[in-house]
Amino acid sequence: MANSSDNENNSAQETEIKAESPDRSLPKVQSGTELKALPEEQLPAENIRRTLIDCLSKTGGHLGPNLGVVELTIALHRVFDTPTDKFLFDVSHQGYVHKMLTGRWDAIHTIRQYEGLNGFLLRTESEHDAYGAGHAGTALSAALGMAAARDLNGDDNHVIAVAGDAAFTCGVSYEALNNIAETTKKLIVVLNDNEWSIDRNVGAIAKIFNALQTSPTYSHLHDKAAEFVEKIAGATARRLAGKVEESAKNLLLPSVIFEEFGLRYYGPIDGHDVNLLVQTFEHLKNEDVPVILHIITEKGRGYEPALVNPKKFHGLGPYASETGETPASSSPTYSQIFGESLTEFAGKDEKITAITAAMPGGTGLTAFQEGVPDRYFDVGIAEEHAAVFACGLATQGLKPFLAIYSTFFQRAYDMAVHDAGIQNLPLRLCMDRAGLSGDDGPTHHGLFDIGYMRHVPNWVFMQAKDEAEFVDMLWTMAQYESGPIAIRYPRGAGTGAKPKKQPEILEIGKAEVVQDGTDVALFGLGNMFELAEEAKDKLEALGFSVALINPRWIKPMDTDCLELYAGKAQVICTLEDHVLANGFGCGVMEHLYSNGIHTPVERIAWPNEFIEHGSVPILRNKHGITSDAVVEKVLNHLKKPTKQKAGAR
């Protein structure tokens, strides 16, 4: 499992991709009923894999995780009946196969495309999607809630939670485990163990799972247990398998985690053996205690490029289906620039450290991991721990850079207040994927961070207009010791601006006035500065005098600059890659109102709703995040142009 897709190739197409499923002569099913009716030799595993490889080569998506759960998903639908029985997939990026088997096979070519299938499970998309998710660690808690509700309602359906091994580095998973045995006697947890989230899993839990997989003794014993489950039905199988498994656990692991939590443990078994999985599930659904089935799967199974490079094929953009090759990027992404710059800074400053929550590739920290391994920390999917850990480093004079996607830092909000803010610790927070995350959809859009950060005392918060300024800001962060400081930056590449050979230390709270003007003042924050430039050109073509400002600082805001242009211009317009509520524009309006300044303010930002998935250009056009929208809004406040362009009437 992983927190997120690692797709750096943000789709720019403005029309829906059309891709046909391959070889329609191969078996295809649209429901669990159809699947149950097929003989074993006609199960559609091959066609599912071929369809996924072909369709995702055109749309991009989470290929590796879904290739790894083909047999598991088939087995679940052979044994259980959705939507009565509930399947919960942790993160749910591995839910494509489930979608195909629940009436959405013919739409799989629209995955992650505008108005197509969502890349994660979505309750509003299908009654078979019992629970929506895009972040790690939710499956066990939600499944337990459903099981408890079932018990209270007197129903008898099954609830099955599927969680990858990486989800068990997530604290909320253990909070759920702590309550399962006390809450219900009927719950099935499937531990899908493939050693990977987006990157290879780290930490003690990963080592325990790896020990179970690689021990020759344990392998022999779990094979024997599997034989018992296959050959013998009923309670005898459970007792015999349990005895064999218990002897293995006593031999290798004196205190097995799951048994201590009160779950009866089975496995590990082969997660690609459909017949074994079916027979095991048939047995487990009759258990009178909550159970956990540990299966071993292979991420990317059936597709050689994904097996060779599981990190790349966790989530990616379009690729050549025959070779797995992806188009070369013309410009480095903000994530790559971050990792390379921080590695360079660390060579000059031995106090610089880097922390990631299981996302070295996605956050660009692979370069730091390789270049400065002794000061690199991957804490697993544990954002809260990552933030407090970084605060601990800061108390001892180190310079921790914490790289977390904007949407995932929501989980560590308390740490921003309680640990970094109140204690005024120099934590350096780097919020990747701030703003719209395109085809990943609402669980991954970073549209709320300004709102949840700008009011917390002691924090400094900024966003760069391009890559060159971004490096200057990172360098400024490295030198800043007065308290916590954060930077937000978008997914993908920027304008292509080349960083200086020697980065500049920027003055905290000082905006950049790019152009003076007297009719309109455009404040384009971060990656919205380009849009402000476009609007400036259009307004100037109409004869208006336009001031163009790069705010840089969300907090502290350059209020002197703001008041200057509130006094000079007829209207102010703010542009930001964030929701309207409590964003940068709100901060502008608050300051002006509090100081009795009544210059009108127009705001260009995302509406206060969860934005759907789709390419960024399509969604910007739909929701009015355009230069034309800027012009239309400010014209309502403008008198005649200061001076007409030559030849204008």
N, C-alpha and C positions, 0 to 999 in steps of 0.2 A: 504494500500500500504506500501511498505517498500523499503528501499534502496537495500536490498540484501537478498539472501537466508541465513538462519542460519544453513546451513549444515556443521557440524564439521566433518562428516565422509567422508573424501576425498576418493573417489572410487579408489581402487588400481587394479581393474581387468584390464587385458590387452586384453580382447576379448569383443566383443559387447554382451550385455545382450539380451537374447531372451525371450520375455514374450508374451503369447497369451492373447488377449482380452477375457473377460469372456462372457459366454452365448450368442452365436451368434444368438440365436432365438429371442432375444430382438431387437427392432427396432434400426437400425443404419443408419445414413444419411451421405452423403459425400458432400452435397452442400446446399446452401440456397434454390435452386429450389426444391430439394427433401423435405426439411423441410417444405416449404410452402404447399406442396401437402398433408402432413399428417393431419388427423383430430386431434383435440386437445387431445383426449384420447390416441393417439399413439405417442405423443411427447417423445423424447428419454432421458428425464431428468434422469430417473432411471438408464438406461444403461450407460449414461455418467458418473454418479457418481460411479457405480460399476466398470467401466473400469478404471477410474482414481485411485480408491482405490487399485485395483489389480495391475495395471501396476506400479504405483509409489512406491508400497511396494517393488518392485524389483530394481527400478532405483533411488529412491529418487526424491525429487522435491518439488514444491510449492503446496502442497495438499490443505491446508485450504483455501487459497485465491480462488482457482478454484472451490472448492465445493460451495463456496458462490456466484458464478456468473453464475451458470448453467442456471437458468431461465432467467436471464438478457440477456445472450448471445443468448439463443434460441429466445427470443423476438426480439432482434436486427436483427437476420437473418430472422425472419418471416416477418418483416416489410420492411427492407432495402435490397439493392442488392449490395453486394461487387463483384468485386473490384470497380465498378462505384461509389458507395457510400463508404465513407472512415470511418473506425473504428480506433480510436486511444486509446489504453489502457495505462494509466499512469503506468510507470515501466514495464508493460506488462508481469509480472510474473503470472498474472491471465488470460493469453491468451491461455491456453491449450484447453479450450472448443472451442474457436474460431478456433483453428487449426483443431480440430476434425470435425467441421462443414464445413470446407473448404478443403476437400479432403485429410486430413491427419489422419483420424481416425485409419486406419490400421497401421500407423507408430507411434502412440502415445507411444507404448511400447519402442521406441528408444529415448524418450525424455532425453536430457542432456547426451546421450551416444555419444562416438566418431563416427562421420559420421551419427549420427541420428538427430532428431529434436532438434533445439535449445530450451533452457528453457525460452527464451523471444521471442518476435516477431522480425522477421528478414526480411527486404525487399528482400534480395536475396533468401530467402527460398520460398516465395509465393507471387504472385501478390495480394493476399488478405491481406497481412500484409502491411498496408499503411505506417506505420512508426515504425522503430525499436527503442527500448528503454530498458534500464536496470536500469536507475537512475530516481529518482522521479522528478515530476514537469514539465515534458516536454510536456505532452499531450495538454494542453490548448494553449500554444504558437504555437506548430506545427499545431494543428487543425485550429487555426485562420489564419496561413499562407496559409493553403490549401483552406480555405474558401475565403480568399482574392484573391488567384490565380483563383479560380473558378469564382468569380465575374468578375474579369478582363478579363477572357477568354470567358465570356458569357455563361458558362455552368449552369446546374441546378441540379447537384447532391447534396447529403446531406453529411455533415461532422459531425460525432458524436464523442466527446471526453468522455471517461470514466475515472474518477479519483476517487480514494479513499479519504475518509475524511482526512487521514494523509497527502495527497498531498497538502492540503490547509494550512498546516503549513510551506510549502515550499515557499520561497519568490518569485520565478519565476512564480508561479501560480497566484500571485496577480499582478505581472507585466503584465501578459497576460490579466487578468480580467480588468485591467485598460484600455485596448485598444479594447476589443471586441465590445462594442456598437458603438464605433467610426469607426470601420473598416468594419463590415458586419451586415446585417439584418437576416442572415440565418446560425445559428449554434446551435447545441444541445449539451449541457454539461450534463452528467449524474454524479451526486455525489453519489457514492456508499459508504454508511455510515454503517460501521460495528464496529466502535470504536477501531479498531486495525490497526497498521501497522505491524511491527514484534512484538512489544510490545504494551501495551495499550497506546493509544494516550494521549498526555499531552498538557497543555496550554489552553489559552482562547478560541481558535477556537474549540477545542475538547469539552470544557464546553458548548459552544453555541449549538453545534450539539446534545450533550447529553440532554440539556434542551428541545430542540425540540422533542426529542424522548420520554422523560419520563413525560412530562406534560400531565396530564389527559385531560385538556381542549383542548390542541392542538391535542391530539390524536383523540378526538371526532370530532373536526372540520376537520382534514385532512381525516378522514373516510368519512365524508359527501362530501368533495370535490371529493374524489375518486368515490363515488357513482354517482355524477353528470357526471364525465368523462365517466364512464361506460355506463350510461343510455341515455345521451343526446349528439347528434352529433353537430359539427359545432361551430359557434361563441357563441351561447347561453351557451354551456357547458363552454367555456373559461370564459365568463363573470361571470357566477354563481360560478364556481370553484374559479376564481380569487377573487371574493368578499368574499367568505368564508375564503380563505387563508389569504386575507388581514386583515380581522377582527381578525384572530388568531395572525398574526404577530404584529398588533397594540396592542393586549392584552399582548403579552409575550415579544416582542422584538421590541422596538420603531424604531430601525433603522436596518433593515435586510440587511446584507452585500450585497447579490447578487442583490437585487433590486436597491441598491444605485449605483452599478456598471452598471446598465442599462440592466440587464438580467431579463426576466420575470421568476419568481420562481413558481415551482409546487412541491407539496409534503409536507411532506414526504409520500411515499406510500410503500406498501409491495413489496420488490424486489424479492419475491419468488412466486408471483401471475402472471403467464405467461399471462393469459387472460387480466388482468388489465394493465400489461406492454405493451402488444400489442396494446390495444385500446388507451393507453396514447401516445405511439409513433406515431400511426396513426394520432392522433390529433396534436401532436407537430410538425410533419414535414410540416404542413401547416401554422405554425405561421409565422408572418411577422416581428418578432423581435427575437434576440438571446434568448434562453431559457435555464434554468437549471432545471433538474428533480432530486429531492432529493429522493433516494430510501433507504430503510432500509433492510440490508441483514444480514445474520448470517454466520460468517466465520466458515468453517468446516461443514456446514449444511449436514445432512444425515450420518455423521460418528461420533459416540459418542466419541472416543478418541480425535478427533480433536476439538470437542465442549468443552470437559473438559480441554484440554490443547492447546489453540489456538496458543500460542507462539511457542511451540515445533513443531506444524504441519504447521506453516507458510512455512518453508522450512527445509527439513531433508533428511537424508540418508535412505537407505532401512529399512523397519520395517515389523513386522508381521501383515498382513492385518486383521487378526481376532481380535487382541488385541491392536494393535498400539505400541507394545513394540519394542524398538530399541536395537541393540546389545550394551553391555557395552563397554566403551572405556577402553583400557588397560593402557593408559597414559593420563595425563591431557594435554589439548591443550595450546598453547601459550596464547590464550585469557583467559583461566581459570587461568593460572599462573599469568598473568598480574593483573586480578581483585583481586585475593587472596593476592598477594604481596602488591599491592597498599593499600588494606584495612589494612593489617598489618602495613605498613609504616605510614598510617594515624593515627593509634593508638599511634604512638610514636611522631608524628609531626602534631600539630593541624593546621598548615598552608596548609597542603595538601588538595586539592580539586580535584574532578573528573567531567568531562563534557562529555556527549555523545549527538549525534544528532539522537535520536530515536532508538539507538541500545544498550541498556543495556545488553541484552542477548548475542548478537553477539560479542560485544567487551569484554565480561567477567565482566562488571561492575555491574551485579546484586549483587554480593557479597558486593561491596562497597555501593550500594544503600541500602542494608539491614543493613550493619554494621555501616555506617557513613552517615545516611540520610540527616543530616543538611549540609553536605558539598558535596552532590551529586546533579548534575544539568543535567536534560534531557531537551534540548531546542527544541525537535521536529526535523523534517527533515529540518534543517537550518544550514548547515555546515559553511556558511560565518558568520552568527551571532555567532555560537559557537566559532569560532576562535577569533573574535573581543571581545566577552564576556570574553573569557579566558585571552586575553591581558589586559582587564580592571581589572580583578582580580589580574593579575601580577603587575600592577602599584601600587597596595595597599599592596604589601608585601606578598600576598598569593602565593601558589605554585600550579598553575593549571596544571593538566594532562588532555590533550585533546585526547580522543580515537576516531579515525575515520579510516575507511577502507582507504587504499591507493588510491583506485579508486575514492572514494568520496571526498577525500581532494583536488582532482583536482579542485573542485568547489571553494575552499577557497584559491586558489593560490595567489590572490592579497593580502589577509590578511597575508600570509607568508612573502610577500615583504613589503607591505605598513605599516602594523601594528606591526608585530613582528620583522621583519628584520631591518627596518630603525630606529625604536625606541629601538632596542636591548633589547627587553623585554624577561624575562625568562619564555617563554611559553614552556611547555613540551609536545611535539607532539608524540603520540603513534600511528604508522601507521600499523594497523592490515591488514591481507590479502595482504601483500607485496609479489610480485612475482606472480607466476601462481595460479589462483584460480580454476583450473581444470574444472569441468563440468558446472560451471556457465558461462564460456565463456568470450568473449572479453570485454563486458561491466563491468566485475568484476575483470579481471586480474589486479593486481597491478604492472605493468611492466614499469611504466614511472616515478616513484617518484624520483629515483636518478637523472634522467635527469632534472626534474623541480626544484630540491632542492639544488643540490650540488654547483651551481654557485651563490646562493643568499648570499650576505655578512652577517656575524655575526652568521650564523647558524652552529651548530655542528650536525653531522649526523652519525649514527652508526647502526651496525647490529651484533647480537650475533651468535656464531656458534652452541650454544645449550641452553637448558633451564637454566642451572646453571649460565652461563655467562649472559643470558638475565636478570635474577634477579639482578645480579651485576650491569648491565647497568641501570636498573630501579632505583636502589639505588643511583647510580652515578648521575642520572638525578635529584633525589630528593635533592641532596646536591649542585647541580650546580646552581649558581646565576648570571653568567656572561653574559647571553644572551639566545636566543632561542636554544633549543636542541631537536633533533628528533631521534626516533628509529623506524626501520622497522622490521617486523617479519611476518613469513608466517602463512598461514591457517593451522589448525590442530596441531598435536603433532610433537615433534622433536625427538631427540635421546633417550630421557628418562633420561638425566643427572639430578641428584638430586641437587637442590640448596643448598648452604652452610647454616648453622644455622645463621651465621652472614654475610650478604652480604659484598662484598668488593667494595671499591671505586676505580674505574679504572682510570689510568692516561690518560687524554685526548690526543688523537693523537698518542698513543703508541700501535703498533701491537704486537701480540704474535708469536714468532718464536717457533713453535712446534718441528721442526726438521731442522737441518742444512744440507746443501748439496751444490754441486758445478756444477752439470750439468744442472739441471732444478730447477727453483723456482716457486712453485705453490702457488698462492694467492687465497684461497677459501673463498669468502665472505659469511658470514651467513650460511644459510642452504645448501649452495653449498660446504661447507667445507668437508662434508662427501664424496662428489663426488671427491674432491681433494685427500682425503685419498685413495680412491679406485685407482685413477690414479697413485698416488705415489707407491702403492704396485705393480702395473703392470709395471711401469718403473723400479723399483728396481729389479723386476724379470728378466728384460732384461739387468741388470748390471749397470744401471745408478745411480748416486748420486743425490738425490732429496731433496731439501729444501721445507718444508711445513710451510706456514705462514697463520695465522688467522689474517686478516687485522684489523678487529673490526671497524675501523674508516674510513668512506667514506670521511668525512670532519671534522677536518683536517686529511689528509692522513699522514701516517708515512713515510715521504720522506727519512729519514735517512735509514730506513730499506729497502725501495725500492732501493735506490742508492747502498746500500751494496750488495744486491743480483744481481743487474744489473751489478755490477762489477765482481761478482764471477761466475755467471751462464752463460751458453751458450744461454739460452732462458728463458723468463718469460712467464707464462700462468696465466691469471686471469679467475676466474669462478664467475658468479653472476646470480641471479634469476631476470633478468631485460633485457630489450632490449639492443642490442649492442650500439645504438646511445646514446652518452652522458652519458654512464653508468660509473661504477667504472673502468672498463678497459680503457675507454677513458681518464679518469683522470690520470691513470698510464702512458699512452702513451704521454699525454700532458706534464706531468712533465719531463719525460725523454727527450723528444724532445727539450723542452725549455732549458734544461741544457746540451745539446749537447751529450747526452748518446744514443748510437745507438744499444743497446742490443735489439734483436727482441722480440716482444710481440705478443703472440697469445691470443685470447679472446674466451671464451666459454660463450655465452649468447643467448638470444632469438633473432631471426631475426627481422629486423625493419619492422614489419607488425603486423596486428591485428591477434593474435593467436586464433584459433578456440577452441571450447569446447571439452572436453574429459578428460579421466583420466590422471593424471600427468605422470605416467610411459609411456603411449602410446605417449603422446605429446613430452616428452623428447626424446624418441627414434626417433620419426619422425624428430625432428628439431635438432638433433645432440647435445643434452645436456647430454652427457654420458662420462664416463671415457675412453671408447675406442676412442672417438673423441679427447679427450685431448692427448692421446698417439699418435694418428695419426698426429695431428698438430705439436706437439713438436718434433717428430722424424725427421721432415723435416729440423730442425735446428741443430740436434745433430751429432757430430762426434762419433767415436767409444766410447763405455762405458769406464768410468774411470777405472773400474776393472770388469773383468768377474766373474760371479758367479761360484762357484765351480762346475766342471763338464760341464760347458757350452762350446760350440765349437765356 
